[in-house]
Amino acid sequence: MIRKILRHINWRSRLAVRRTCNRVGKLYWRRHRKSISAMIRVQNEGEFLAPSVRSIADLVEEIVIIDGLSTDNTPEIITGLNRDLGSKMQVYNYPTTCARVGEEYLALQQKDPKSPALYHNFYNWCLTKCTMPFVMKWDGDMLALPEFAEAIESFKMSSALQFDFGGINVAPDRLHVLSPSAVIEPRVFPKMFSKFEFKGDACETLGVWVVPEYTLVIAEPLYLHMKYCKAKPDAGYSHQYRDYWMSKIKVTGPMPDNAIQSLMNLPAIQAAH
């Protein structure tokens, strides 16, 4: 409803409505500890899913995993995690395989913007399964660094309504950092009014309604992105986009000591190293 109203008023009025909503939220959450659903959309994430989930399991109130027709060992890993985490974890199956990022995705967006095979529509479906007032968009190949625990606690106890942070793209040798970096973006946000959208060449982007003064931004990397350590890091890309994107990936320097130590402290990662 709020979003429909905003579409029909000028930008100054839209900003005023956003600020009013933000002030009301700030007043409420100043006196209440925030509860967070970790929303994890997966498809063939068996390589790093278990350590990814365990790295945040004690930091959120709910873990919602949505499997989009995985064909590897992801379902078995989800079963094991569900057994260990119990009622904290909710599991859903999404009955559609998403289009590959790049020309395939753009063609489908133009043909059928409401297609369930588009990632932003998939994410909006996932949002409906989260039951906590705040949602954290997490991936099955992200590993929280030790600094993340203090950062997420700071957010929970603050009056901020959104938490933006980034991470480190880990090189296949797990000793070096890749560029482009895992950019700072909205990762924790209110479930209410939030919606994922298609924008430009991005497969999905969060339609942000929280104004900057109510957003906590931490520039220090808070997670390790293990995407490029997978056997097939480009599996979700269309052919042309795959060539374009993978040509941009470069080694920029050594991994920070705390990041290397975090990797070596995880048994599943040790076994794969």
Buried (B, 14 or more C-beta within 10 A) or exposed (E): EEEEEBEEEEEEEBEEBBEEBBEEBBEEBEEEEBEBBBBBBBBBBBBBBBBBBBBBBEBBBBBBBBBBBBEBBBBEBBEEBBEEBEEBBBBBEBEBBBBBBBBBBBEBBEEEEEBBBBBBBBBBBBBEBBEBBBBBBBBBBBBBBEBBBEBBEEBBEBBBBBBBBBBBBBBBEBBBBBEEBBEBEBBBBBBEBBEBBBEEEEBBBBBBBBBEEBBBEBEEBBBBBBBBBBEEBBEBBBEEBBEBBEEEBEEEEEBBEEBBEBBEEBEBBEEBE
